[in-house]
Amino acid sequence: MFDIGFSELVLVAIVALLVLGPERLPKVARVAGMWLGRARRTLSAVKQEIDRELKAGELAEIVRQQAASKPLETILEESLKTPPSHTPASGDQPATPGQGSSRQT
């Protein structure tokens, strides 16, 4: 984000120490850290909200495109007109009493 190196941070710390003094510098650092944390949390919340809105907009667009291409009523009517064709596989047929392994007890 900002191109601040270690030497710049040391320079800012020395200037702050000279301007504020050793008594007030820790309190100012705590307050600055608190405000920086609040700003980061607020920025994170705004980013998450924007992402949610973008995803909701994309989802609405997809639903609109699908509704325009083939309405739900048409799909339901087609499924009611054609009965499902189910051909049982060899394992799906029920066994008759005389078939299969016979176990005598």
Secondary structure, 3 states (H helix, E strand, C coil): CCCCCHHHHHHHHHHHHHHHHHHHHHHHHHHHHHHHHHHHHHHHHHHHHHHHHHHHHHHHHHHHHHHHHCCHHHHHHHHHHCCCCCCCCCCCCCCCCCCCCCCCC
